[in-house]
Amino acid sequence: MAATKTWVLSLLVLEFTTVLGRQMLAQSVRRVQPAKRTSNTFAKPADSLESPGEWTTWFNIDHPGGQGDYERLDAIRFYYGERVCARPLRLEARTTDWMPAGSTGQVVHGSPREGFWCLNREQRPGQNCSNYTVRFLCPPGSLRGDTEHIWSAWSPWSKCSAACGHTGVQTRTRTCLAQTMSLCSEATEEGQLCVSQACTACDLTCPMGQVNADCDACMCQDFMLHGAISLPGGAPAPGATVYLLAKAPKMLTQTDSSGRFRVPGLCPDGKSILKITKTKFAPIVLTMPKTSLKSGTINAEFVRAETPYIVMNPETKARRAGQSVSLCCKATGKPSPDKYFWYHNNTLLDPSLYKHESKLVLRNLQQDQAGEYFCKAQSDAGAVKSKVAQLTVIAHDESPCNPTPESYLIRLPHDCFQNATNSFYYDVGRCPIKTCAGQQDNGIRCRDAVENCCGISRTEEREIQCSGYTLPTKVAMECSCQRCAETRSIVRGRVSAADNGEPMRFGHVYMGNNRVSMTGYKGTFTLHIPQDTERLVLTFVDRLQKFVNTTKVLPFNRKGSAVFHEIKMLRQKEPITLEAMETNIIPLGEVAGEDPVAELEIPSRSFYRQNGEPFTGKVKASVTFLDPRNISTATAAQSDLNFINDDGDTFPLRTYGMFSVDFRDEATSESLNAGKVKVHLDSTQVKMPEHVPAMKLWSLNPDTGLWEEEGDFKFESQRRNKREERTFLVGNMEIRERRLFNLDVPESRRCFIKVRTYRSERFLPSEQIQGVVVSVINLEPRTGFSSNPRAWGRFDSVITGPNGACLPAFCDDQSPDAYSVYVLASLSGEELEAVASSPKFNPNAIGVPQPYLNKLKYRRTDHEDPRVKKTAFQISMAKPRPNSAEESNGPIYAFENLRACEEAPPSAAHFRFYQIEGDRYDYNTVPFNEDDPMSWTEDYLAWWPKPMEFRACYIKVKIVGPLEVNVRSRNMGGTHRQTVGKLYGIRDVKSTRDRDQPNVSSACLEFKCSGMLYDQDRVDRTLVKVIPQGSCHRASVNSMLHEYLVNHLPLAVNNDTSEYTMLAPLDPLGHNYGIYTVTDQDPRTAKEIALGRCFDGTSDGSSRIMKSNVGVALTFNCAERQVGRQSAFQYLQSSPARSPAAGTVQGRAPSMRQQRASRGGLPRREGQLSLVGLHSPPCPPQVTAVVRLSNELSLVNLNTSVLVHLASLYLYLLSLSHDAGWQMAPRMTK
């Protein structure tokens, strides 16, 4: 008890200390005055490193999130009181990458008395403060009392490590004298830069020529090197700098206006190396040619510099303590990245230990090494950060998965209401799919040889009591770590024009430089995504050149399954003719009655051929502009409007227009380049004043889908004509290999919107849909009219997962109406509905409580006009206030709170979309979520027996009658010893009325395909019963289907004309048989394609309109029952003559009456079916009578009560025969 009290008291003290520390840091931050610039005493110290005193350890108590990075002295003193003296003499600040604060180019503040701070809002647009660490110089003896002899004196500095005349490192050490090791956490070794003494004599030897005066290169006085350097398009490269790489790079010369240079005195030894550099291009490294001549020539062409781009991200992994793990990161770029930095929980790992390598190996793992890891790749062109990987480390005796399944509700049939839960739902449980620490071999690989996931390890069979029958189900009872189900990610889509929906027929789809797919006649395409794909960047090329080549970044489901995307393309503008020898002006604007957003000015003599030769003829110019003032063009925006900043973080752009250019020789159609092109941007079109100075010109990298900076805009110094009253921003560009450009502003005001998608308006968490494409269009409202947007600025799409989706969007905390958004969702190309906002405004249905909902101004698109589609909603992006409780729980989250958004429970506020509930119902004995292929379970009764190979089967049923009818398929094991007589599942569908025939409807009904079960041991011919739920009798069976079933025994007997029973065919028969079969790696795709063929009545077509007379397997005649007339089965149920024998039979076999109690005609158990050529399971002993109505009536062991019922049934049928003109069988009348 005493130990418990001590433990609780310790926790309270720790909590109090933490809260007090936060308050101290907050008070320090509030005392900061951004307008007052503190002198940078840390940048240029007055004292040298040899000043008397002692340096403290390095401190890093804050990170640059929120407002900035605050390393305030009073807050540091609160946490580390003994380690800081009362009056520091100096302050030194560095980034966590060990760069001095004065070298970062950022606006920073600091003093020894107050500490150090950096404010995000004082930095350049799109850039935040770096993560800084600081230390203080204290007077000698001021850090600790003289009585505390913890450390020995520092040793003398070691000898400088560099050779003569060069810079190196020298070190010194000290020893900890304290008996308590906790006091020895400071550094035991320090280092500093040093310059060695000047060299006394030159030790360089030259195999050719003589040593120069600097003793760093060999010179040959009689040799002349000539060079010609060009740009990627063939144009000369003026202003390029040429270096000789010796002991230190030595500048030699620069290229002239024609891209040429001459350098005398170099030696043609085949060993000397030259480096040629130019801004925005990757450096060229050349080796001197080896020759005996007096001159030599080199030619080279620049390649555009490209920011590093991650092609391999570290993977999420799980290990036990003591095991090893490897995390890998790989980036490409021009030049290639040469340094890799690894971070653990946002803290840089020691580069000296991990050697800037792309592979991080951690051995003998401890639990404190768990957490988030990512890498940063760096080159001369920039840096980029990888995605975050989660490393889980558990103890040796800890279970890798929570053995208790979580709740998961499945919907039951319409006639299976559960009184216990007062609902149509049943909890079958499930195991959350996550990476777990399973069995691994000894190899340390980037990707584990076996991927392990938490899954169901034990199930229990239960029976659900329904109205007159029972449904078997498998309930998850235990979870464990096991091998993950094999999945495949697929992207499908349709490519069409943005203006009228014309499909791009037979176009090419490229991933990088590789053609990976082709569109069909209707513009559709399918792409199986390679397993190592991190970011799916596709370029769609129209061979007929009707449309502008379009690059899209498409989100996909990394856990597997197919995602459908609608790809919209801009129609290419009709070309105009330009004179290359004249100045040409091309307006950029597509909105009638509005001034152009910008203009292109192409000076005379600006065009040149691919080889650099000037072009003087006529030019066919096609310039296509995507005008953001036209809201309907948002979906045609290319890429995802992101760029990589200097620190390697991905930042969004807000567009003011994109334009694509195509210049060709009018005579030969040869592609032309253009240099010295000017872009004049009308500043009045930029409605946000803060965007004007931040405006830049960007071009799209089609390989990465990222935008790269081309140049800045500046105010025009003079007007182009005297009448012009507008003010223009001017940017310069060259049009070479890049053809798509963008007028964009980096925007740092970002938030996330939480959206969930559901199967119905019930909005149950268990009915969430995965794989839905949720898109957001950022809008710029007109002044004073928040509901009437002036333009769109950005388009993003996200795929919903098991916990919904978090959509990035611009937001503002000062002005809630500064930004607004449209949000829409689609699944397999069909749009989902948003929750209504009128005439009834229900916050509970929308999913967001008041008063925050009013602040967001939620409006569905049909709010003012009910004729408008209901598939989107608009909100104002009001950033949540940090001190407001009602705004802290969604649906808008600050950008730094992404994890809170992703992990928010279903009870947290969110926006909702839902499917219109159709006349279709699926029930599986072994639950399976078709949105998530990883939820597949190994079981003989699994509807889909094999992952990665989903086979969907449909049968077409024609209904002749005045009403639409529900049709049910009941699917049971037929020939396999493990499943015979056991239920796989049921499917319900409502027939679709024919447009041309008033009394005809048809249904495409799914049934379980025959074939191998999950063990791949032997096939099972599924026993399928097709049951129209009404007063129906079978009229005909497709002759080819009947012949096939007769020739492929066993054959199911069909004595009951109100239904049809068959052993499903093993072969994919096709439309001539009325059977439609499709196999795909995604279950939803297989069902959608098979359903489209069934509607069309063909084996290769597709339709959404039911063609009732084509490709039919079964025909039923269904009569409309007269009002008040009972069916024979209802008559038996309501008959007053009852006895125990005629009531409910206890056990597994029901009475005949109970078999027909449901309108679906569901048979109670498997023992009551007769098969020709197959031995039926024996009936249970509780059954005392088997009644078989066919050509004759056989009675066995009937008691008086049963005879009374049969007599009543006979009289009822006899009365019906007079009305309908039926002929009773002769032996029946007996």
Secondary structure as the mmCIF struct_conf table of DSSP 4:
data_model
#
loop_
_struct_conf.conf_type_id
_struct_conf.id
_struct_conf.beg_label_comp_id
_struct_conf.beg_label_asym_id
_struct_conf.beg_label_seq_id
_struct_conf.end_label_comp_id
_struct_conf.end_label_asym_id
_struct_conf.end_label_seq_id
HELX_RH_AL_P HELX_RH_AL_P1 ALA A 2 ARG A 30
TURN_TY1_P TURN_TY1_P1 ARG A 31 ARG A 31
TURN_TY1_P TURN_TY1_P2 PRO A 34 ALA A 35
BEND BEND1 LYS A 36 LYS A 36
HELX_LH_PP_P HELX_LH_PP_P1 ARG A 37 SER A 39
TURN_TY1_P TURN_TY1_P3 THR A 41 ALA A 43
BEND BEND2 LYS A 44 LYS A 44
BEND BEND3 ALA A 46 ASP A 47
TURN_TY1_P TURN_TY1_P4 LEU A 49 GLU A 50
BEND BEND4 SER A 51 GLY A 53
STRN STRN1 GLU A 54 TRP A 55
STRN STRN2 PHE A 59 PHE A 59
BEND BEND5 PRO A 64 GLY A 65
TURN_TY1_P TURN_TY1_P5 GLY A 66 GLN A 67
STRN STRN3 GLY A 68 ARG A 72
HELX_RH_AL_P HELX_RH_AL_P2 LEU A 73 TYR A 79
BEND BEND6 TYR A 80 TYR A 80
HELX_RH_3T_P HELX_RH_3T_P1 GLY A 81 ARG A 83
BEND BEND7 VAL A 84 VAL A 84
BEND BEND8 ALA A 86 ARG A 87
BEND BEND9 LEU A 89 LEU A 89
STRN STRN4 ARG A 90 THR A 95
TURN_TY1_P TURN_TY1_P6 THR A 96 ASP A 97
STRN STRN5 PRO A 100 PRO A 100
HELX_RH_3T_P HELX_RH_3T_P2 ALA A 101 SER A 103
BEND BEND10 THR A 104 THR A 104
STRN STRN6 HIS A 109 SER A 111
TURN_TY1_P TURN_TY1_P7 PRO A 112 GLU A 114
STRN STRN7 GLY A 115 LEU A 119
HELX_RH_3T_P HELX_RH_3T_P3 ASN A 120 GLU A 122
BEND BEND11 GLN A 123 GLN A 123
HELX_LH_PP_P HELX_LH_PP_P2 ARG A 124 ARG A 124
TURN_TY1_P TURN_TY1_P8 PRO A 125 GLY A 126
STRN STRN8 TYR A 132 CYS A 138
TURN_TY1_P TURN_TY1_P9 PRO A 140 GLY A 141
BEND BEND12 LEU A 143 ARG A 144
TURN_TY1_P TURN_TY1_P10 ASP A 146 THR A 147
STRN STRN9 TRP A 151 TRP A 151
HELX_LH_PP_P HELX_LH_PP_P3 SER A 152 CYS A 160
BEND BEND13 ALA A 162 ALA A 162
HELX_LH_PP_P HELX_LH_PP_P4 ALA A 163 ALA A 163
TURN_TY1_P TURN_TY1_P11 CYS A 164 GLY A 165
BEND BEND14 HIS A 166 HIS A 166
STRN STRN10 THR A 167 THR A 173
STRN STRN11 CYS A 176 CYS A 176
BEND BEND15 GLN A 179 THR A 180
HELX_RH_3T_P HELX_RH_3T_P4 MET A 181 LEU A 183
BEND BEND16 GLU A 186 GLU A 186
BEND BEND17 THR A 188 THR A 188
STRN STRN12 GLU A 189 VAL A 195
HELX_LH_PP_P HELX_LH_PP_P5 SER A 196 CYS A 199
BEND BEND18 THR A 200 ALA A 201
BEND BEND19 PRO A 207 GLY A 209
STRN STRN13 GLN A 210 VAL A 211
TURN_TY1_P TURN_TY1_P12 ALA A 213 ASP A 214
BEND BEND20 CYS A 215 ASP A 216
STRN STRN14 CYS A 218 SER A 230
TURN_TY1_P TURN_TY1_P13 PRO A 232 GLY A 233
BEND BEND21 GLY A 234 GLY A 234
STRN STRN15 PRO A 236 PRO A 236
TURN_TY1_P TURN_TY1_P14 PRO A 238 GLY A 239
STRN STRN16 THR A 241 LEU A 245
BEND BEND22 ALA A 246 ALA A 248
STRN STRN17 PRO A 249 GLN A 254
TURN_TY1_P TURN_TY1_P15 SER A 257 SER A 258
BEND BEND23 GLY A 259 GLY A 259
STRN STRN18 ARG A 260 LEU A 266
BEND BEND24 GLY A 270 GLY A 270
STRN STRN19 ILE A 273 LYS A 278
TURN_TY1_P TURN_TY1_P16 THR A 279 LYS A 280
STRN STRN20 PHE A 281 THR A 287
HELX_LH_PP_P HELX_LH_PP_P6 MET A 288 LYS A 290
BEND BEND25 SER A 292 LYS A 294
STRN STRN21 SER A 295 GLU A 301
STRN STRN22 VAL A 303 ARG A 304
STRN STRN23 GLU A 306 MET A 312
HELX_LH_PP_P HELX_LH_PP_P7 ASN A 313 THR A 316
STRN STRN24 LYS A 317 ARG A 320
TURN_TY1_P TURN_TY1_P17 ALA A 321 GLY A 322
STRN STRN25 VAL A 325 CYS A 328
STRN STRN26 LYS A 330 LYS A 334
BEND BEND26 PRO A 335 PRO A 335
HELX_LH_PP_P HELX_LH_PP_P8 SER A 336 PRO A 337
STRN STRN27 LYS A 339 HIS A 344
TURN_TY1_P TURN_TY1_P18 ASN A 345 ASN A 346
STRN STRN28 THR A 347 LEU A 348
HELX_RH_AL_P HELX_RH_AL_P3 PRO A 351 TYR A 354
TURN_TY1_P TURN_TY1_P19 LYS A 355 HIS A 356
BEND BEND27 SER A 358 SER A 358
STRN STRN29 LYS A 359 LEU A 362
BEND BEND28 ASN A 364 ASN A 364
HELX_RH_3T_P HELX_RH_3T_P5 GLN A 367 GLN A 369
STRN STRN30 GLY A 371 SER A 379
TURN_TY1_P TURN_TY1_P20 ASP A 380 ALA A 381
STRN STRN31 GLY A 382 LYS A 385
STRN STRN32 ALA A 389 ILE A 394
TURN_TY1_P TURN_TY1_P21 HIS A 396 ASP A 397
BEND BEND29 GLU A 398 GLU A 398
BEND BEND30 PRO A 400 CYS A 401
BEND BEND31 PRO A 403 THR A 404
HELX_LH_PP_P HELX_LH_PP_P9 PRO A 405 PRO A 405
STRN STRN33 GLU A 406 GLU A 406
HELX_LH_PP_P HELX_LH_PP_P10 SER A 407 SER A 407
STRN STRN34 LEU A 409 ARG A 411
HELX_LH_PP_P HELX_LH_PP_P11 LEU A 412 PRO A 413
TURN_TY1_P TURN_TY1_P22 HIS A 414 ASP A 415
STRN STRN35 GLN A 418 GLN A 418
TURN_TY1_P TURN_TY1_P23 ASN A 419 ASN A 422
STRN STRN36 SER A 423 SER A 423
BEND BEND32 PHE A 424 PHE A 424
STRN STRN37 TYR A 425 ASP A 427
STRN STRN38 ARG A 430 ARG A 430
STRN STRN39 THR A 435 THR A 435
BEND BEND33 ASN A 442 ASN A 442
BEND BEND34 CYS A 446 ARG A 447
BEND BEND35 ALA A 449 VAL A 450
STRN STRN40 ASN A 452 GLN A 465
BEND BEND36 SER A 467 TYR A 469
STRN STRN41 THR A 470 ARG A 483
HELX_LH_PP_P HELX_LH_PP_P12 CYS A 484 GLU A 486
STRN STRN42 SER A 489 ALA A 497
TURN_TY1_P TURN_TY1_P24 ALA A 498 ASN A 500
STRN STRN43 PRO A 503 PRO A 503
TURN_TY1_P TURN_TY1_P25 ARG A 505 PHE A 506
STRN STRN44 HIS A 508 MET A 511
TURN_TY1_P TURN_TY1_P26 GLY A 512 ASN A 513
STRN STRN45 ASN A 514 MET A 518
TURN_TY1_P TURN_TY1_P27 TYR A 521 LYS A 522
BEND BEND37 GLY A 523 GLY A 523
STRN STRN46 THR A 524 HIS A 528
HELX_LH_PP_P HELX_LH_PP_P13 ILE A 529 PRO A 530
TURN_TY1_P TURN_TY1_P28 GLN A 531 ASP A 532
BEND BEND38 GLU A 534 ARG A 535
STRN STRN47 VAL A 537 VAL A 541
TURN_TY1_P TURN_TY1_P29 ARG A 543 LEU A 544
STRN STRN48 PHE A 547 PHE A 547
STRN STRN49 THR A 550 VAL A 553
TURN_TY1_P TURN_TY1_P30 ARG A 558 LYS A 559
BEND BEND39 GLY A 560 GLY A 560
STRN STRN50 SER A 561 MET A 569
HELX_LH_PP_P HELX_LH_PP_P14 LEU A 570 LEU A 570
STRN STRN51 ARG A 571 ARG A 571
HELX_LH_PP_P HELX_LH_PP_P15 GLN A 572 PRO A 575
STRN STRN52 ILE A 576 GLU A 579
TURN_TY1_P TURN_TY1_P31 ALA A 580 MET A 581
BEND BEND40 GLU A 582 GLU A 582
STRN STRN53 ASN A 584 LEU A 588
BEND BEND41 VAL A 591 VAL A 591
TURN_TY1_P TURN_TY1_P32 ALA A 592 GLY A 593
BEND BEND42 GLU A 594 GLU A 594
BEND BEND43 VAL A 597 VAL A 597
STRN STRN54 ALA A 598 ILE A 602
TURN_TY1_P TURN_TY1_P33 SER A 604 ARG A 605
STRN STRN55 PHE A 607 TYR A 608
TURN_TY1_P TURN_TY1_P34 GLN A 610 ASN A 611
BEND BEND44 GLY A 612 GLY A 612
STRN STRN56 PRO A 614 PRO A 614
BEND BEND45 GLY A 617 GLY A 617
STRN STRN57 LYS A 618 LEU A 626
TURN_TY1_P TURN_TY1_P35 PRO A 628 ARG A 629
BEND BEND46 ASN A 630 ASN A 630
HELX_RH_3T_P HELX_RH_3T_P6 ILE A 631 ALA A 636
BEND BEND47 SER A 639 SER A 639
STRN STRN58 ASN A 642 ILE A 644
TURN_TY1_P TURN_TY1_P36 ASP A 646 ASP A 647
BEND BEND48 GLY A 648 GLY A 648
STRN STRN59 THR A 650 ASP A 665
TURN_TY1_P TURN_TY1_P37 GLU A 666 THR A 668
STRN STRN60 SER A 671 SER A 671
STRN STRN61 ASN A 673 ASP A 682
HELX_RH_3T_P HELX_RH_3T_P7 SER A 683 GLN A 685
BEND BEND49 MET A 688 MET A 688
HELX_RH_3T_P HELX_RH_3T_P8 PRO A 689 HIS A 691
TURN_TY1_P TURN_TY1_P38 VAL A 692 ALA A 694
STRN STRN62 LYS A 696 ASN A 701
TURN_TY1_P TURN_TY1_P39 PRO A 702 GLY A 705
STRN STRN63 LEU A 706 ASP A 712
STRN STRN64 LYS A 714 PHE A 715
BEND BEND50 SER A 717 GLN A 718
BEND BEND51 ARG A 720 ASN A 721
TURN_TY1_P TURN_TY1_P40 LYS A 722 ARG A 723
BEND BEND52 ARG A 726 ARG A 726
STRN STRN65 PHE A 728 ILE A 735
BEND BEND53 ARG A 736 GLU A 737
STRN STRN66 LEU A 740 PRO A 746
STRN STRN67 ARG A 750 TYR A 758
BEND BEND54 ARG A 759 SER A 760
TURN_TY1_P TURN_TY1_P41 GLU A 761 ARG A 762
HELX_RH_3T_P HELX_RH_3T_P9 PRO A 765 GLU A 767
STRN STRN68 GLN A 768 GLN A 768
BEND BEND55 GLN A 770 GLY A 771
STRN STRN69 VAL A 773 ARG A 782
TURN_TY1_P TURN_TY1_P42 THR A 783 GLY A 784
STRN STRN70 PHE A 785 ILE A 799
STRN STRN71 GLY A 801 GLY A 801
TURN_TY1_P TURN_TY1_P43 PRO A 802 ASN A 803
STRN STRN72 GLY A 804 GLY A 804
STRN STRN73 ALA A 805 PHE A 810
STRN STRN74 ASP A 812 ASP A 812
BEND BEND56 ASP A 813 GLN A 814
TURN_TY1_P TURN_TY1_P44 PRO A 816 ASP A 817
BEND BEND57 ALA A 818 ALA A 818
STRN STRN75 SER A 820 LEU A 827
TURN_TY1_P TURN_TY1_P45 SER A 828 GLY A 829
STRN STRN76 GLU A 830 GLU A 831
HELX_LH_PP_P HELX_LH_PP_P16 LEU A 832 LEU A 832
STRN STRN77 GLU A 833 ALA A 834
HELX_LH_PP_P HELX_LH_PP_P17 VAL A 835 ALA A 836
BEND BEND58 SER A 838 PRO A 839
HELX_RH_AL_P HELX_RH_AL_P4 PRO A 843 ILE A 846
TURN_TY1_P TURN_TY1_P46 GLY A 847 GLY A 847
TURN_TY1_P TURN_TY1_P47 GLN A 850 PRO A 851
HELX_RH_AL_P HELX_RH_AL_P5 TYR A 852 LEU A 856
TURN_TY1_P TURN_TY1_P48 LYS A 857 LYS A 857
STRN STRN78 ARG A 859 ARG A 860
TURN_TY1_P TURN_TY1_P49 THR A 861 ASP A 862
BEND BEND59 HIS A 863 GLU A 864
TURN_TY1_P TURN_TY1_P50 PRO A 866 ARG A 867
BEND BEND60 VAL A 868 VAL A 868
BEND BEND61 LYS A 870 THR A 871
STRN STRN79 ALA A 872 SER A 876
STRN STRN80 ALA A 878 ALA A 878
HELX_LH_PP_P HELX_LH_PP_P18 LYS A 879 ARG A 881
TURN_TY1_P TURN_TY1_P51 PRO A 882 ASN A 883
HELX_RH_3T_P HELX_RH_3T_P10 ALA A 885 GLU A 887
BEND BEND62 SER A 888 PRO A 891
STRN STRN81 ILE A 892 ALA A 894
HELX_RH_3T_P HELX_RH_3T_P11 PHE A 895 ASN A 897
HELX_RH_AL_P HELX_RH_AL_P6 LEU A 898 GLU A 902
TURN_TY1_P TURN_TY1_P52 GLU A 903 GLU A 903
TURN_TY1_P TURN_TY1_P53 PRO A 906 SER A 907
BEND BEND63 ALA A 908 ALA A 908
STRN STRN82 PHE A 911 TYR A 914
HELX_LH_PP_P HELX_LH_PP_P19 GLN A 915 GLU A 917
BEND BEND64 ASP A 919 ASP A 919
STRN STRN83 ARG A 920 ASN A 924
BEND BEND65 THR A 925 VAL A 926
TURN_TY1_P TURN_TY1_P54 GLU A 930 ASP A 931
HELX_RH_3T_P HELX_RH_3T_P12 PRO A 933 SER A 935
TURN_TY1_P TURN_TY1_P55 TYR A 940 LEU A 941
BEND BEND66 TRP A 943 TRP A 944
BEND BEND67 LYS A 946 LYS A 946
TURN_TY1_P TURN_TY1_P56 PRO A 947 MET A 948
STRN STRN84 PHE A 950 VAL A 960
BEND BEND68 GLY A 961 LEU A 963
STRN STRN85 ASN A 966 MET A 972
STRN STRN86 GLY A 973 GLY A 973
BEND BEND69 THR A 975 THR A 975
TURN_TY1_P TURN_TY1_P57 ARG A 977 THR A 979
STRN STRN87 VAL A 980 VAL A 980
TURN_TY1_P TURN_TY1_P58 GLY A 981 GLY A 981
STRN STRN88 LEU A 983 LYS A 990
STRN STRN89 THR A 992 ARG A 993
BEND BEND70 ARG A 995 ASP A 996
TURN_TY1_P TURN_TY1_P59 PRO A 998 ASN A 999
STRN STRN90 VAL A 1000 PHE A 1007
HELX_LH_PP_P HELX_LH_PP_P20 LYS A 1008 SER A 1010
STRN STRN91 GLY A 1011 MET A 1012
TURN_TY1_P TURN_TY1_P60 TYR A 1014 ASP A 1015
BEND BEND71 ASP A 1017 ARG A 1018
STRN STRN92 VAL A 1019 ASP A 1020
STRN STRN93 LEU A 1023 PRO A 1028
BEND BEND72 GLN A 1029 SER A 1031
STRN STRN94 CYS A 1032 VAL A 1037
HELX_RH_AL_P HELX_RH_AL_P7 SER A 1039 ASN A 1047
BEND BEND73 HIS A 1048 LEU A 1049
STRN STRN95 LEU A 1051 ALA A 1052
TURN_TY1_P TURN_TY1_P61 THR A 1057 SER A 1058
BEND BEND74 GLU A 1059 GLU A 1059
STRN STRN96 TYR A 1060 LEU A 1063
BEND BEND75 LEU A 1066 ASP A 1067
STRN STRN97 GLY A 1070 GLY A 1070
HELX_RH_3T_P HELX_RH_3T_P13 HIS A 1071 TYR A 1073
TURN_TY1_P TURN_TY1_P62 GLY A 1074 GLY A 1074
STRN STRN98 ILE A 1075 ASP A 1080
BEND BEND76 GLN A 1081 ASP A 1082
HELX_RH_AL_P HELX_RH_AL_P8 PRO A 1083 ASP A 1096
TURN_TY1_P TURN_TY1_P63 GLY A 1097 GLY A 1097
BEND BEND77 THR A 1098 ASP A 1100
BEND BEND78 ARG A 1104 ILE A 1105
TURN_TY1_P TURN_TY1_P64 SER A 1108 ASN A 1109
BEND BEND79 VAL A 1110 GLY A 1111
BEND BEND80 ALA A 1113 ALA A 1113
STRN STRN99 LEU A 1114 CYS A 1118
HELX_LH_PP_P HELX_LH_PP_P21 ALA A 1119 GLN A 1122
TURN_TY1_P TURN_TY1_P65 VAL A 1123 GLY A 1124
HELX_LH_PP_P HELX_LH_PP_P22 ARG A 1125 SER A 1127
HELX_RH_AL_P HELX_RH_AL_P9 ALA A 1128 SER A 1134
BEND BEND81 PRO A 1136 PRO A 1136
HELX_RH_3T_P HELX_RH_3T_P14 PRO A 1140 ALA A 1142
BEND BEND82 GLY A 1143 GLY A 1143
HELX_LH_PP_P HELX_LH_PP_P23 THR A 1144 VAL A 1145
BEND BEND83 GLN A 1146 ARG A 1148
HELX_RH_AL_P HELX_RH_AL_P10 MET A 1152 GLN A 1155
TURN_TY1_P TURN_TY1_P66 ARG A 1156 ARG A 1156
BEND BEND84 ALA A 1157 SER A 1158
TURN_TY1_P TURN_TY1_P67 ARG A 1159 GLY A 1160
BEND BEND85 ARG A 1164 ARG A 1164
HELX_RH_3T_P HELX_RH_3T_P15 GLU A 1166 GLN A 1168
STRN STRN100 LEU A 1171 VAL A 1172
TURN_TY1_P TURN_TY1_P68 GLY A 1173 GLY A 1173
BEND BEND86 LEU A 1174 LEU A 1174
HELX_LH_PP_P HELX_LH_PP_P24 HIS A 1175 PRO A 1180
TURN_TY1_P TURN_TY1_P69 PRO A 1181 GLN A 1182
STRN STRN101 ARG A 1188 LEU A 1189
BEND BEND87 SER A 1190 GLU A 1192
STRN STRN102 LEU A 1193 SER A 1194
BEND BEND88 ASN A 1197 ASN A 1197
HELX_RH_AL_P HELX_RH_AL_P11 THR A 1200 ALA A 1220
TURN_TY1_P TURN_TY1_P70 GLY A 1221 GLY A 1221
HELX_RH_AL_P HELX_RH_AL_P12 PRO A 1226 THR A 1229
#
